[in-house]
Amino acid sequence: MKKPELLVTPKSVDHIKALIEAGADAFVIGEQKFGLRLAGEFSVNDVEQATTIIHEAGKKVYVAVNAIFHNDRLDDLDEYLKEMQRIGVDALLFGDPAVVMAVRELGITIPLHWNPETIATNWFQVNYWNERGAKRAVLARELSLDEVVEIKENAKAEIEVQIHGMTAMFQSKRSLLGNYFLYRGEVMEIENRKENKNMFLHDKERKNKYPIYEDLNGTHIFSPNDMCLIDELTDLFEAGIDSLKFDGVLQTEEYITTVTKCYRQAIDAYFDNGEDAYDEIKDELLEKIKEIQPAIRPLDTGFIYKETVY
């Protein structure tokens, strides 16, 4: 079996250096104008610096251009793609077909990763986009383990699965937070709102807190729990999943680095020393993560072992 890629989301250029030491294989970066729900904001200059550091370490850098594009951003998208081609990043994450059309028209040769969030739910879609240039598909977080395995068995493209972190539940193009504060007479600039990471929607009945923030792409609401599969990776290993992603959005650099180290240990134990070696340390690794887990963010296994209820 091939060892899967450990994909992480850094918060800054300097953070990348720590994550390389922690054992990350690849990184998702970008800026909110073109990418959705990124852990950090990376300007074009930052992407260039990051790419140099990542490539010198023999790792890969993927740039998110998976926003839902309206007409007013298409010209900027073209220029951005040209810059990514010049820099030489390893892949572009996309959900909007506008990116595919722009890549073709501009002669961009960067590989594409299809990342449409919740709608990547079957292998027909994966193969459809593979035939149109997508090297990889990022599966919806709402899929069960059986669904993930079936897609991998029938997919022509590489398959990426999230194994840790928050999951997005809702996005609106509208500035819901901004409109709310305007209604209250407490106008906040969008730059301030996007940096304020301690806003929550409270569900008293279920005792849940849903993180909410706003950026140039609108309003985003996240799950009340963090997904954690550190002790449930065997089936994903055996299925041959190509990339395992830890999404560190709304987390601290220290948290992201520590969790990355834990998953590096888990992957290496299994593939270097066998399943028994992984089984011996997986509970210990889970406890390490629990020790640093924010009290308001319980851990669960997402939808891997439970049915999605609509």
N, C-alpha and C positions, 0 to 999 in steps of 0.2 A: 504493500500500500504506500501511496505517496503521502508525505507529511503535509498537512494542510497549512495554508498561509495564515498567519496571525495578523489581522488587520485592525489598526487602532486609529483613533481620532485625536491628534494633538491639539493643544490650546495655543501654542506659540512656536516660533522657530527654535528657541532655546529648549522648549519642552521636547522637541523631536530628539535632541541629543540624549536626553535621559531615557526616552522610550526605546531608542536603538540599543542602549545598554541593557534595558529591561528585556529585550528579546523580540521586539516587534519586527515583522517582516515587511509590512507595507503601511501606508498612511493615507488617509483621506483628508484633504485640505481644500480651501477655497474661500470665497467671500459671499456674503449674503445676497448680493445683487444677482448672483448666478446659481448659488447652491442653497439647499434647504437644511436648516437645523444643524449647523456646523458647530463643533466644539469650540473652535477658535476662528477669528477673522484673519485671513491671509490676503494681503494685497498682492498685486502682480510681482512687486519686488520681493515680498516675503516668499511667494511661491518659488521664485528663482533661487533665493538663498536656500530655502528648504530642499529644493530638488538637488542642488549641489551637495548638501550634507548627506541626504538620503542615498544618492547614487554613489558617493564616495564610500559609503558603508555597505554597498552591494544590495540595498533595499529598493523598494518601489514606491512611487508617489502617484496617487490618483487624485484628480481634481474634479470637484463636484460642479456640474452644470445641470443639475436636476431640478431647477426651478420650473414653475409653470410660466412660460414666457408669453407676455402680451406684446402687441406690435411695437410699443414704444421702447422695448429693450432689444429688439432683434439686431439693430445696427451695432449696438454695444457688444452683443454676443459675438458677432463676426470678428470684431477687433480682439476680443478676449481669446477666442479660439486661435487666432493667428499668434498671439503672444504665447499661448500654451504650446503651440507647435514649435515656436522659436526656442522656448525653454527646454522642451524635450521631455515632458511628463510622460508617465507610462500608460495612463488610461484616463478617459473622461467618463464620469458617471452621468447618465442622462435618463430622463423619463419622457420628455417632450420630443415628438418626432421632428420638431423644428431644428433640434441639434443635429439629427442625422442628415437633414437636408443641407444645413449650413456646412457640415463637415464635407459632404460630397462636393458642393459647389466651390468650396475654398481649397479643395485638394488636401485637406488635413489627413495625416496618416496615423494619428494617435488611435490606438485601440479603444473600443467603446464597451462600457459596462451598462447594461440596461437596469435602471433602478427606479421603477415607477411607484415605489412604496406599496400600498395595500393591494394593487391589482395584479401583482406577479404571483398568480395562484395555480398555474397549470403548465405542463411541459409543451403544449401546443404554442402558447405565447412565447415561451423561451426559444423554441426552435424558429418561430416566425421572425423574431428579432435577430436571432443568430444568422439567418439567411440574409438579413439586411445589414449585417456588419457588427453585431454585438458579440463580443468574445465571451462575455460573462453575463449572468442574470443574478440580480440580488432579490432573493425571494421575500415575499410578504411575511411579516412577523406573526401573522395570525394563523399560520399553517401548523398542522399537527406533524409529529415525527413521521407518521406513515405517509402523509402527503409530500413531505420533503424528500423522503427516500424514493417515492415513486417518480417524482419529477427528476431527481438525479439519475435514476435508472434509464429514463427516456430522453434526457436532454442532450443536445449536441454541443451546448455551450458549457463553460465552467459555471459552477453553482456556488453562490455566497450566502451564508446564513448568519444571522445575528445570534450571538451566544451570551451577551451580557449588555446591560445598560437599560436606559429608558426606551420606551416605544411611543411614537406619536399616535394620539387618538383622534386628533381633529386639527384641521387647518382651514382658516377662512381668509380670503383675500382682504376682507374688511379689517379696519383698525379698531377692533372691539375694545381694547384697553384704552386707546386714545379717545374713542367716542365716549366711553364711560367717564374718564377723567374730565373731559370737556363738559359733559352733562353736570358734573359736580362742581365745575368751575375751578378745577385743578389741572390746568393744561400742562402736559409733560411732553418734552421733545422726544421724538422717536429714538434718538441716539441714547437718551437716558433710559427709556423703557426697555430697549434691547439689552442693556447692561444689568437691569434689575432682575436678578434670578431668584428672588425669594417671594414671588407672588404665587398664590395658590387659590384654586377653587376648592371650597370645603363641602364635602358630602357628609353631613352629620349622621345620617341614617347608617351609612356604611363605614363611618369613621375614616374616610379617605381624604387625602389632599392631592389635588391634581396640579402640577406645575404649569404655569401659563406665562408666555411672554410674547412680545410683538417685535417684528422687525420689518424690513422692506417688503417681505413676502406676505405680510399679514399677521394673523394671530395663530399661535400654536399652543395646543394643550396636550400634555403628556400623561401617560399611565401613572397610577399612584404607587406602583411597585417597580422595582428593578428586576429585569430578567437576569438569572444566574444559572448557567449550566455547567459550572466547573466540575461537578461530580456526576454529570450525566452525559459525558461526551462520547462514550464508547460507540453508541449506535451511529453517531455522526462520523466518527472515524471510520467505522466499518463500511459506511455508505459511500465513502470516498468524496465527501464534501471538499471542494477545492479551497474555500476561504472561510475562515471563522472570524466574525467581526465583533469587536468590543466597541460599542458606541458610548463615548464619554461626554456627550452633551450635558451641560449643566453640572458637571462634576469638577472637582479640583484637580490640579496637576498631580498632586501627591496621590490622590485616590487612583487616577488613571494609571500612573506609573506602577503602583503596588499591584493593582489587579492585572496589569499586563504581565508582570513577573510571575504571578500565580498561573496564568494560562500558559505561559511559556514552559513552566515546569511540568504542567499537566500534559501538554502535547509531546514534549521531549521524553517524558517518562514512558508514555505509551509506545511511541515509535522507535525509541532507542533501546528500551529495555523490556517492552512487552506489556500486555494488559494487566498482569499481576502487579507490576511496578506502579502503574497508574492507580490501580485499586488501593494500593497501600497508602498513597499520599493524598487521594482526592478529598477525603473527609477533612484532613488537616488544612488543605488549601481552602476549602469552603469556610472553615473556622477563621482563617486569616482574613478573608473578605468580610465575614460577619463582624469582625472586630472593628473594622474601619467604616462599615456601612452606616450612613446617616440614619438616625433613629426614625425619621419620618418616611424613610424609603425601605419598606420591607422587601426581602428577596423572595422571588418565586421562579417558576420555570416557564413563565409566559404561557403560550398556547401549545407548547410541544406535547403536553400530555393531557390537554383538556380541549373540549370542543368550543369553537368560537360561537357565541350566542348573539344574534342580532336582534 
